Amino acid sequence: MDHHTAVHIVGGSARKILGPHIWQAGSNKGERNARIDLTHYSRITREDLDLIEDHANEIVTSNLQIEKFVLNRSDADTKFGLNIYQGGPPKNSEIRVIKIGDHDVQACGGTHLDKTSEIGEIRIIRSSQVQDGVERLQVVAGESAREHARKQDRILTKSSEILGVTPEDLPSAVRRFLDEWKSQQKTIRSLEEEITRLRTSGPDSSIVVKDGIRFSIMEVEGDLNQMKNMLGQLTRDPSTPTVAVLGSRIGGGKLIVAITEDSMAAERFNALEIIKYISPQISGSGGGNSTISQAGGKFGDGIPKALEAAREIMDL
């Protein structure tokens, strides 16, 4: 009853605040919460929601009588107009009308309170876009509204305790931690790129140049994304034709083969053929194309043998 009544009040308040174009496109009322879908030409901001919520609670405290009566449909049409059918056209010749003072009147067969003050409180939790031109408002009323407020207070208090600040200082503390985290992530990425650059360009026994082609075959400690980053560093320069084979034992064994596109290396070697040849060493299989292929397996300890197989097939 709280939520059925609250949907009527919120719909009426939305029309008062946003304009007469507001039309109910759907609704759902439950024991713990409700929602109402409203037509509107733009997203509804939190500021607008607060204005609608304030107006709705003014209606609650006004203690308006909620009238419920049955009318012949033609009489209802004459008295109230077609706007009362926002929940959809009725199927019967007689309809039940819910009238909340001069605030809202709707044809509705649901269960409602007798006076608006019986609700106690209405909270609009959030709005979301259902489709272009339709906004969904999530609403709690009565005891559910009070429980929602208590839950929000508990979340606020616990979060403040974790960060060791007062609730008033929580937003600035979260912003500070987020800025520090972003800065650390940027530093980590920079260090990873530098490590990649050093490993792929510096002297290393895993890098061999033969017949004008650079071969880089190595085991690395990194996930798939880090391996792809290294491959990008190794094979992006067309002036240095490269065949790169990387293996990692993380996640059961990963292998990636990449070849510089449109180069001498791509003419002589096929990444897919190489990956198919070496992936059995990690009890895995893979796929891809002639310039980049990858495989995953269950036997990470087979990575050294897989890399040795790569050297074998490329005659290194």
Beta strands, then each sheet from edge to edge (+ up, - down):
strand 1: 24-29
strand 2: 34-39
strand 3: 66-72
strand 4: 94-100
strand 5: 104-107
strand 6: 122-131
strand 7: 134-141
strand 8: 207-210
strand 9: 213-219
strand 10: 242-248
strand 11: 254-259
strand 12: 284-288
strand 13: 292-297
sheet 1: 1+ 2- 7+ 6-
sheet 2: 3+ 4- 5+
sheet 3: 8+ 9- 10- 11+ 13- 12+
end
